[in-house]
Amino acid sequence: MKFPRLIITLIFGLIISFNSSSGQQISADRQWPGYRGYFASGVLDNADLPATFDLNKKINIKWKTEIPGMGISSPVIWGNKLFITTAISAADKAGFKPGLYGDVTPVKDSSVHEWKVYCIDKKTGKMIWERTSYKGIPKMKRHPKSTHANTTVATDGNFVVAFFGSEGLYCYDMNGKLQWQKNFGVLRSVFFIMENAEWEFASSPIISDGRVIIQCDVMEDSFVAAYDIRTGKELWKTMRDEYPGWCTPNIYKYAGRTYVAVNGYKHRGGYDFETGKEIWKMSGGGDIQIPTPIIGNELIYFNSAHGKSSPILAVKTSAKGDITLKEGETSNSGILWSMPRGGSYIHTMLLYHNRLYNVLWNGTVNCLDPFTGKEIYNAKLGKAKSFIASPVASDGKIFIVDEEGTVYIIQDGDTFNLIAEIPMNDICMTAPAITDGMIFFRTQKYLIAVGKN
């Protein structure tokens, strides 16, 4: 008997998934299934995290595990399994360079690397399995703040997908068995006006309703595409006219249909989830697009910053056609509101309890009204020179990490309230991950699990 595709998709994409390894039913919205968690929201409430922790005194530290090699991919969690990637080389040990600087010269290294996916027991920090996806000399060099393992994996509780850019796309089952892989050739993530300034690839895959979605904005032949999670079969591929960027796509819904939202400079837009057909587009913003769009209030929130522009935009999920703002406009039929300046170069914003938090590279926190863009407050965190990791939130608390490895915990609200300032004693450029009772921080050398003792 043949079942209609819609029924198969609904069955495959049920919000309640069955975890065969534990025999338990797991709610997808209680997991952290990709970059910044569930639909990149960065939020998991009712997690019962500790109010503070101390690495030196081992207060509320569950475990601390060294991760070999280098990576700025975030932890991903499903059930008791935590996934993380790294790229290991005996020669490339310089680490990544923190701070504010203008040097874009790539790291001079041509040593053999191993691109690995680790599956770790989230309760103990012990390795469950590891897989080497690729071994060889990197096809692209890396920026001093970058690594060869920048992209965060995605999982739906049945499969785990890791994207290593020019080194390929790999799909494993939850026990680490390779299901399929794809090679896209060399994906040139470079500065568009200085092609020898190589960055390495950093757009993470996402999984929704049995499909893997990838966004590849590179120097030549940029595209967004969808693949069947079970087989790797290409379902659609839509070419894009876009500069190289590091954006991860997201999913939104409107009038019963599903769409893919992608950030961009020349080509920010929305695509039909089933067909890849472009639904809306616009241009303008920072010309090196990095932050992921976030979804809420029937809006898609975008920000970016590089070059002359640094906008924040609230695009309606009903948007259609070309909605590019004309000079002097801040809204139109597809855009509820926008700010011409104030967006972040690196950080994905946080929509939490009807407040929109935007963190800048210097540690400034702008709290905005998500319905109007009006500023609620503006405050500066710490004395660190640079912040890279995007914020996350749980139970009324927001966690922000600077590059020097200090964790700032602020209270959600209409006024700035710093609750704690906690050093981790290691460089950190990665967004934390949250699960029930625990929050995980990836530093340059370690993965640290924080939870009540």
Secondary structure, 3 states (H helix, E strand, C coil): CCCCHHHHHHHHCCCEEEECCCCEEEEHHHCECCCCCHHHCCECCCCCCCCCCECCCCECEEEEEECCCECCCCCEEECCEEEEEEEECCCCCCCCCCCCCCCCCCCCCCCCEEEEEEEEECCCCCEEEEEEEEEECCCCCCCCCCCCCCCCCEECCCEEEEECHHHCEEEEECCCCEEEEECCCCCCCEECCEEEEECCCCCCCEEECCEEEEEECCCCCEEEEEEECCCCCEEEEEEECCCCCCCCCEEEEECCEEEEEECCCCCEEEEECCCCCEEEEECCCCCCCCCCCEEECCEEEEECCECCECCEEEEECCCCEECCCCCCCCCCCCEEEEECCCCCCCCCCEEECCEEEEECCCCEEEEECCCCCCEEEEEECCCCCCCCCCCEEECCEEEEECCCCEEEEEECCCCCCEEEEEECCCCCCCCCEEECCEEEEECCCEEEEEECC
